[in-house]
């Protein structure tokens, strides 16, 4: 009951953007086209990397993840509105930034449980060998991995899945906005152990975006989660 009382106001009383412009289906369609074009180009790059260069492949995969999100956002941005505030580039209080950091830690802890449960039921089918190799490729590789995986990737993906998709779906209410955008975010990570993990991160990020109309708390959730994950690759596998 207490949890319900805490969550309902967060979901049902979103902050309204300062601009009356809001992304819609036009932006979602453009976003999808930009995403697919970048995905094909990025995929061709990734398959060209030799199998014995896993450190390079892991870093490249993070770069592609961020780039395809940025490409989707860029396509949505130029098609009609061309107003950064409409896509979540809004200042937010330090309180919400702190909540974003704390929510990122919470998302990691929750996903430890999710991953263990998934592994027990379906087995470990993680596609993250490249990420693990990149994090354990030495000090320089770890720094580049953190920049690509905990800065570029979250920035690109949050702009696309929260700034465009969740934002456009907000007109249909909290459930549609949060669950559909999070489901698409999860599916974009493939049908494997990352799917339920990404869904949890997506739900938390989408709730914060709906509440604040700012991309920054959502970015921090994603950045903290990815950063902890990369560091734990070193702690557990190094």
C-alpha positions in Angstrom: 0.0 0.0 0.0 2.8 2.4 0.9 4.6 1.6 -2.4 1.4 2.2 -4.3 0.9 5.6 -2.6 4.5 6.6 -3.5 4.4 5.4 -7.2 1.0 6.7 -8.2 1.8 10.4 -7.8 5.1 9.9 -9.7 3.3 8.3 -12.6 0.2 10.4 -12.8 1.5 13.9 -12.2 4.2 14.5 -14.8 6.0 17.8 -15.1 4.9 19.5 -18.3 7.6 20.8 -20.7 8.0 24.5 -21.0 7.2 24.2 -24.7 3.9 23.2 -26.1 5.6 21.2 -28.8 5.8 17.4 -28.2 7.2 14.6 -30.3 4.6 12.3 -31.9 4.3 9.5 -34.4 6.1 11.5 -37.0 9.1 11.6 -34.7 8.8 7.9 -33.8 8.8 6.9 -37.5 11.8 9.1 -38.3 13.6 7.8 -35.2 13.0 4.2 -36.3 14.4 4.9 -39.8 17.5 6.7 -38.4 18.0 3.8 -35.9 17.8 1.1 -38.6 20.2 2.9 -41.0 22.7 3.3 -38.2 22.2 -0.3 -37.0 23.0 -1.6 -40.5 26.2 0.5 -40.7 27.2 -0.4 -37.2 26.5 -4.1 -37.7 28.7 -4.1 -40.8 31.5 -2.6 -38.8 31.1 -5.1 -35.9 31.1 -8.2 -38.2 34.3 -7.0 -39.8 36.2 -7.1 -36.5 38.3 -10.4 -36.2 37.1 -12.8 -33.6 40.3 -12.6 -31.7 40.0 -8.9 -31.0 37.4 -9.1 -28.3 38.5 -6.0 -26.4 38.2 -3.9 -29.6 34.9 -5.6 -30.4 33.5 -4.8 -27.0 34.3 -1.2 -27.1 33.0 -1.0 -30.7 29.7 -2.5 -29.6 29.3 0.2 -27.0 30.1 2.9 -29.6 27.5 1.4 -31.9 24.9 1.2 -29.2 25.3 4.9 -28.5 25.6 5.9 -32.1 22.4 4.2 -33.2 20.5 5.9 -30.4 21.9 9.3 -31.4 21.1 8.6 -35.1 17.5 7.8 -34.1 17.2 11.0 -32.1 18.8 13.1 -34.8 16.3 11.9 -37.4 13.4 12.7 -35.0 14.9 16.1 -34.2 15.4 17.3 -37.7 12.1 16.0 -39.2 9.8 18.7 -37.7 10.2 20.2 -34.2 13.9 21.1 -33.9 13.6 22.1 -30.3 15.9 20.4 -27.8 13.6 21.3 -24.8 10.8 19.3 -26.5 13.0 16.2 -26.3 14.0 16.5 -22.7 17.0 18.8 -22.7 15.7 20.6 -19.6 17.4 21.7 -16.4 16.4 19.7 -13.3 17.0 20.1 -9.6 19.9 18.5 -7.8 17.4 16.4 -6.0 16.3 14.7 -9.1 19.9 14.2 -10.3 20.6 12.5 -6.9 17.5 10.4 -7.3 18.8 9.4 -10.8 22.1 8.2 -9.3 20.4 6.3 -6.5 18.0 4.7 -8.9 20.9 3.5 -11.1 22.4 1.7 -8.1 18.9 0.3 -7.2 18.5 -0.9 -10.8 21.8 -2.7 -10.6 20.9 -4.4 -7.4 17.4 -5.4 -8.7 19.0 -6.8 -11.9 21.4 -9.0 -10.0 18.2 -10.8 -8.7 16.6 -10.7 -12.2 19.8 -12.1 -13.8 20.1 -14.9 -11.3 16.5 -15.9 -11.7 16.8 -15.8 -15.5 19.9 -17.9 -15.4 18.3 -20.5 -13.1 15.3 -20.8 -15.5 16.8 -20.4 -19.0 20.5 -20.7 -18.5 23.2 -18.1 -19.2 22.9 -16.8 -22.7 24.6 -13.5 -22.2 25.9 -11.7 -25.3 28.3 -9.6 -23.2 31.6 -11.5 -23.7 33.0 -8.5 -25.7 32.0 -6.0 -23.0 33.6 -8.2 -20.4 36.8 -8.5 -22.4 36.9 -4.7 -23.0 36.5 -4.0 -19.3 39.4 -6.4 -18.5 41.7 -5.3 -21.3 43.8 -3.1 -19.1 43.6 0.4 -17.6 43.3 2.2 -20.9 40.7 -0.2 -22.3 38.7 0.2 -19.0 38.7 4.0 -19.3 37.5 3.8 -22.9 34.9 1.2 -22.0 33.5 3.5 -19.3 33.4 6.5 -21.6 31.7 4.5 -24.4 29.5 2.3 -22.2 28.6 4.6 -19.3 28.5 8.0 -21.2 28.0 7.6 -24.9 25.7 4.5 -24.9 23.3 5.9 -22.1 23.2 9.3 -23.8 22.3 8.0 -27.2 19.8 5.4 -25.9 18.1 7.7 -23.5 17.6 10.3 -26.1 16.0 7.8 -28.4 13.9 5.7 -26.0 13.0 8.3 -23.5 13.5 11.7 -25.3 11.6 10.5 -28.4 9.6 7.3 -27.8 8.5 7.6 -24.1 8.0 11.3 -24.7 5.7 10.8 -27.7 3.7 8.1 -25.9 3.2 10.2 -22.8 0.0 11.5 -24.4 -1.5 8.0 -23.9 -0.9 7.9 -20.2 1.7 6.5 -17.8 1.2 2.8 -18.5 1.6 3.1 -22.3 4.5 5.5 -22.1 6.5 3.6 -19.4 5.7 0.0 -20.4 5.8 0.3 -24.2 9.0 2.4 -24.3 10.7 0.0 -21.8 9.6 -3.0 -23.8 11.0 -1.6 -27.0 14.2 -0.7 -25.2 14.5 -4.3 -23.9 13.8 -5.9 -27.3 16.5 -3.7 -28.8 19.0 -5.6 -26.6 18.0 -8.9 -28.0 16.1 -12.0 -26.8 18.5 -13.1 -24.1 19.4 -12.5 -20.4 19.7 -8.7 -21.1 16.1 -8.4 -22.1 14.6 -8.5 -18.6 17.5 -6.6 -17.2 17.1 -3.8 -19.8 13.3 -3.7 -19.1 14.0 -2.9 -15.4 16.4 -0.1 -16.3 13.9 1.2 -18.9 11.0 1.3 -16.5 12.9 3.2 -13.9 14.3 5.6 -16.5 10.9 6.1 -18.1 9.2 6.9 -14.7 11.8 9.5 -13.9 11.5 11.0 -17.4 7.7 11.2 -17.1 8.0 12.9 -13.7 10.7 15.5 -14.6 10.3 15.9 -18.4 14.1 16.0 -18.3 16.5 13.5 -19.9 19.2 14.0 -17.3 17.9 11.8 -14.4 17.2 9.0 -16.9 20.7 9.4 -18.3 22.2 9.1 -14.8 20.2 5.9 -14.1 21.5 4.3 -17.2 25.1 5.7 -16.8 25.4 4.5 -13.2 24.0 1.1 -14.1 26.4 0.6 -17.0 29.3 2.0 -15.1 28.8 -0.4 -12.1 28.3 -3.3 -14.5 31.6 -2.6 -16.3 33.5 -2.2 -13.0 32.0 -5.4 -11.7 33.3 -7.2 -14.8 36.7 -6.3 -13.6 36.0 -7.2 -9.9 34.5 -10.5 -10.7 36.4 -11.6 -13.8 39.7 -9.7 -13.6 
